[in-house]
Amino acid sequence: MVLTFVNHAQELTYQRVLDYLKTSMFKDSMHVLEDAPKFNLLYQETTLIEVEVLPWEIHPWEDSELAIVRASSHITVGSTVDIDLIQFLLAENRKMRFGAFQLDEAGQILFVHSILGGENMDVLELESCLLSVAAIATNYDDIITATSTSPYSA
């Protein structure tokens, strides 16, 4: 199957991400999706990171084709999402320098971080994005699933 891209920036970004992943610490755990500009990575055999290369179509610059790289990881799957957990995650979002907690379509908790793609995409920024998502997902999975009288105190 041939991938289709919305613009040249998305295609260029996809190729740059692929080239990086082929030589990175993720090279042995990387799964390239055939029908979408997306990669699945396994970090330390326990944390799945989904990496999507998306066109950035609504932005403030006229006549520019832009793309972003969005990395995400589920924090927990099947957790009960209640008001206390939502309030905890919103408060934790304030502490995040990059990225934020979100809910997916099924109501599951994700941590998501995006960077600008294209010609000027920095490989160190890409690596930092991926590793940050992995570290935060791993850390907050432990916090959320811990059994204590105050499960949401970090």
C-alpha positions in Angstrom: 0.0 0.0 0.0 1.3 3.5 -0.8 1.0 6.2 1.8 -0.6 9.4 0.8 0.3 12.7 2.3 -1.7 15.9 2.5 1.3 18.1 1.7 5.0 18.0 1.1 5.9 19.0 4.7 4.0 15.9 6.0 5.9 13.6 3.6 9.3 15.2 4.4 8.6 14.9 8.1 7.5 11.3 7.8 10.7 10.4 6.0 12.8 12.3 8.6 11.1 10.5 11.5 11.5 7.1 9.8 15.2 7.8 9.1 15.7 8.7 12.8 13.8 5.7 14.1 15.8 3.3 12.0 18.9 4.3 13.8 17.5 5.1 17.3 17.0 3.1 20.4 13.6 2.2 19.0 14.9 0.5 15.9 14.3 -3.0 17.1 10.8 -2.3 18.6 9.5 -0.1 15.8 6.4 -1.1 13.8 5.7 1.0 10.7 2.0 1.1 9.8 1.4 0.6 6.1 -1.8 2.5 5.7 -1.1 5.7 7.7 1.9 7.9 8.5 2.2 6.4 11.9 4.7 4.3 13.9 4.3 2.2 17.1 7.3 2.0 19.4 7.8 -0.1 22.4 9.8 1.5 25.2 11.5 -0.8 27.8 9.1 -3.6 26.7 6.2 -2.1 28.6 5.2 1.3 27.2 3.7 1.7 23.8 4.3 5.0 22.1 2.2 5.9 19.0 3.9 8.4 16.7 1.8 10.2 14.0 3.0 12.6 11.4 0.1 14.9 10.7 -0.4 17.9 8.4 -0.9 21.1 10.3 -3.6 22.7 8.2 -4.9 25.5 10.4 -2.0 27.7 11.5 -1.2 31.4 11.5 1.1 31.5 8.5 -0.4 32.0 5.0 0.9 30.0 2.1 2.9 27.6 4.3 2.7 23.8 4.3 3.4 22.6 7.8 3.4 19.2 9.6 3.6 18.1 13.2 4.8 15.0 14.9 2.5 13.8 17.7 3.6 11.2 20.2 1.2 9.7 22.6 1.0 6.9 25.1 -1.9 5.5 27.1 -1.3 6.0 30.8 -3.7 3.2 31.9 -6.2 1.1 30.0 -9.5 0.3 31.7 -9.0 2.7 34.6 -12.1 4.3 36.2 -12.0 7.9 35.1 -13.7 9.9 37.9 -13.8 13.6 38.8 -10.9 13.2 41.3 -8.7 11.7 38.6 -9.6 14.3 36.1 -8.9 17.1 38.6 -5.6 15.5 39.5 -4.5 15.2 35.8 -5.6 18.8 35.1 -3.5 20.0 38.0 -0.6 17.9 36.8 -0.9 19.4 33.3 0.2 22.7 34.9 3.5 21.1 35.8 4.2 19.8 32.4 6.7 21.8 30.4 5.7 20.1 27.1 2.7 17.9 26.4 -0.5 17.2 28.3 -2.8 14.6 29.6 -5.9 14.0 27.4 -8.7 11.6 27.0 -9.1 9.5 23.8 -12.4 8.7 22.1 -12.9 5.8 24.4 -12.3 7.9 27.5 -8.9 6.4 28.2 -6.1 8.6 29.6 -3.2 9.5 27.3 -0.2 11.7 27.5 0.4 13.6 24.3 3.3 15.8 23.1 3.7 17.4 19.7 6.6 19.1 17.9 6.8 21.0 14.6 8.0 18.9 11.7 9.3 19.9 8.3 12.8 21.0 7.1 13.7 22.5 10.5 12.6 19.6 12.7 15.3 19.0 15.3 16.2 15.4 15.9 17.1 16.1 19.5 13.7 17.6 20.0 12.1 14.5 18.4 14.1 12.2 20.6 13.2 14.3 23.7 9.5 14.3 22.7 9.5 10.5 22.4 11.4 9.8 25.6 9.4 12.4 27.6 6.1 10.7 26.6 7.5 7.3 27.6 8.8 8.5 30.9 5.7 10.4 31.8 3.4 7.5 30.8 5.5 5.0 32.8 5.6 7.3 35.9 1.9 8.2 35.9 0.8 4.7 35.2 2.5 3.8 38.5 0.9 6.8 40.3 -2.6 6.2 39.0 -2.6 2.4 39.6 -1.0 2.5 43.0 -3.3 1.4 45.8 -3.2 3.8 48.7 -5.5 6.0 50.6 -4.5 9.0 48.5 -3.9 7.5 45.0 -3.5 10.8 43.2 -0.7 12.4 45.3 2.5 12.5 43.2 
